[in-house]
Amino acid sequence: MKNQSLDRFEIRLSGLGGQGILTLGKVMGSGLALGHGYFVTQTQSYGPEARGGASRSDLVISSSVISYPKAESVDLLIALSQEACNMYYRNLKPGGLLMIETDLVKQPPVNQFIGLPFTKLAKDKLGLPQAMNTIVLGAATYLLPFAQQRTMRKNLEEVLPAKIRDINVKAFNMGFREAKKSFGDPEKLWKDNSVIVSDEDSDYDSI
């Protein structure tokens, strides 16, 4: 299912200010546009507070020119806070996937979702909480049937400053690996929207 033709696919990345949501949207959009050759629009919104306020970044991906740039009926909602999950779940289309930060979204609005403790992974395995958003990027790359791991990682290496490149490549690889271990076959997930949640106390693979 790689390099498939896309009519329109919408992703909403959401959470709190300080979680790197806007950077995540820009890097993901760059990888899908420059690396994969899709048309991509990226719009963003954030609350009045620099840190702690609501934040979101929307991507629309298509094989053809995008007529309307804003996300309205979301295929993949990534919610990294309870507030964001509550606020944006209504925009998830039937059959879409909800991916959450399991330590921060304690009360998902539905029973069907997938998740990982992204912040805990960043702290425990990398010693760098700020790399959490790159772990999310790796997990999202695994989920997207039209995204290639190697291509997204190469784009990440190209857009990041040298001093933070290595740690973020590790974070990306870990996110991809943990998603693969916890979520199962992504094609099956998209087909029947399975309920899969990672146990926050599970043993993580070493980097």
C-alpha positions in Angstrom: 0.0 0.0 0.0 3.0 2.3 -0.2 3.1 5.2 -2.6 -0.6 4.8 -3.2 -2.8 7.4 -4.8 -4.6 9.6 -2.4 -7.8 11.5 -3.0 -7.7 13.4 0.3 -6.3 12.3 3.7 -6.5 14.5 6.8 -4.4 14.4 9.9 -4.8 16.5 13.1 -1.9 16.7 15.6 -3.1 18.1 18.8 -2.0 18.7 22.4 -0.6 21.4 24.6 1.8 24.2 23.9 5.3 23.0 24.7 4.8 19.5 23.3 6.2 20.4 19.9 2.9 20.0 18.0 3.6 22.7 15.4 7.2 21.5 14.7 5.8 17.9 14.4 3.3 19.2 11.8 5.9 21.0 9.8 8.3 18.0 9.8 5.6 15.5 8.9 4.3 17.7 6.2 7.8 18.2 4.7 8.4 14.5 4.7 5.2 13.7 2.9 5.6 16.6 0.4 9.3 16.6 -0.4 10.1 13.0 0.3 7.0 11.3 -1.1 5.8 13.8 -3.6 2.3 14.4 -2.3 0.5 17.7 -2.3 0.3 18.8 1.4 -1.2 21.8 3.2 -0.4 22.5 6.8 -2.4 24.9 9.0 -2.0 25.5 12.7 -3.7 27.0 15.7 -2.5 27.5 19.3 -3.9 29.1 22.5 -2.9 32.4 24.0 -0.3 30.8 26.3 3.1 30.0 24.9 3.2 26.8 27.0 0.3 24.9 28.3 -2.4 26.3 26.0 -4.2 24.2 23.4 -2.2 23.6 20.2 -3.0 21.9 16.9 -1.5 21.3 13.5 -3.6 20.0 10.6 -2.3 18.3 7.5 -4.2 17.6 4.3 -2.4 15.2 1.9 -3.4 14.4 -1.6 -2.0 13.1 -4.9 -3.6 16.0 -6.7 -3.9 19.8 -6.1 -5.8 20.5 -2.8 -8.8 22.7 -3.3 -9.5 23.4 0.3 -6.5 23.5 2.7 -8.2 23.0 6.1 -9.0 19.7 7.8 -12.7 19.1 8.4 -13.2 15.3 8.5 -10.1 13.9 10.1 -8.8 10.4 9.1 -6.1 10.3 11.9 -6.4 12.3 15.1 -3.3 12.3 17.3 -4.2 13.7 20.8 -1.4 14.3 23.2 -3.6 15.8 26.0 -7.0 15.2 27.5 -8.2 18.7 26.5 -7.2 18.1 22.9 -8.8 14.7 22.8 -12.1 16.1 24.2 -12.0 19.1 21.8 -11.2 17.5 18.5 -12.6 14.0 18.7 -15.8 15.2 17.1 -13.9 16.0 13.9 -12.7 12.4 13.5 -14.6 10.7 10.6 -16.3 7.3 11.0 -13.6 4.7 10.5 -10.8 7.1 11.4 -8.1 6.3 13.9 -7.5 8.0 17.3 -4.0 7.8 18.6 -3.4 9.1 22.2 -0.7 9.7 24.7 -1.9 7.1 27.2 -0.4 8.8 30.3 -2.0 12.1 29.5 -5.3 11.1 28.0 -6.8 9.2 30.9 -10.5 9.3 29.7 -10.7 8.7 25.9 -14.2 9.6 24.6 -14.5 6.1 23.0 -13.3 2.6 23.5 -11.7 2.3 20.1 -8.2 3.9 20.1 -4.5 3.2 20.0 -1.9 4.7 22.2 1.6 4.8 23.6 3.1 6.6 26.6 5.1 8.9 24.3 6.4 11.2 27.1 7.5 8.3 29.3 9.4 6.8 26.4 11.2 10.1 25.7 12.2 10.5 29.4 13.1 6.9 30.2 14.8 5.8 27.0 16.2 9.0 25.7 16.5 11.2 28.7 15.0 14.0 26.6 11.3 14.8 27.1 11.5 17.3 24.2 12.0 14.3 21.7 8.5 13.1 22.5 7.1 14.7 19.3 9.7 12.8 17.2 8.6 9.5 18.8 5.1 10.4 17.8 6.3 11.0 14.2 7.8 7.5 14.1 4.6 6.0 15.4 2.5 7.9 12.9 4.7 6.9 10.1 4.1 3.3 10.9 0.4 3.9 10.9 0.2 5.7 7.6 -0.2 3.2 4.7 1.3 5.7 2.3 4.4 6.8 4.3 7.7 5.1 4.0 9.9 4.8 7.1 13.2 5.3 5.2 11.9 8.4 3.4 10.5 10.1 6.5 13.7 9.4 8.4 15.9 10.8 5.6 13.8 14.0 5.6 14.1 14.3 9.3 17.9 14.1 9.1 17.9 16.8 6.4 15.7 19.3 8.2 17.2 19.1 11.7 20.3 20.8 13.0 23.3 18.6 13.3 23.5 18.9 17.1 20.0 17.3 17.6 20.0 15.0 14.6 21.2 11.8 16.2 18.9 11.8 19.2 15.9 12.6 17.1 16.7 9.8 14.6 16.8 7.5 17.6 13.5 8.9 18.8 11.9 8.4 15.3 13.2 4.8 15.1 11.9 4.0 18.6 8.5 5.4 17.8 8.2 3.3 14.7 9.4 0.2 16.5 7.1 0.6 19.5 4.1 1.2 17.2 4.9 -1.9 15.3 5.2 -3.9 18.5 2.0 -2.5 20.1 -0.4 -1.7 17.3 0.0 -4.7 15.0 -0.8 -4.7 11.3 -1.7 -1.1 10.2 -3.7 -2.3 7.3 -5.9 -4.3 9.6 -6.2 -1.3 12.0 -7.5 0.9 9.2 -9.8 -1.9 8.1 -11.6 -2.7 11.3 -10.4 0.1 13.7 -9.2 -2.4 16.3 -8.8 -1.5 20.0 -5.1 -1.6 20.9 -3.5 0.1 23.8 0.1 -0.2 25.0 0.6 -1.2 28.6 2.4 1.7 30.2 4.3 -0.7 32.4 5.5 -2.9 29.5 9.2 -3.4 28.9 10.4 -1.2 26.0 13.0 -2.3 23.5 16.3 -0.7 24.0 17.6 1.8 21.5 
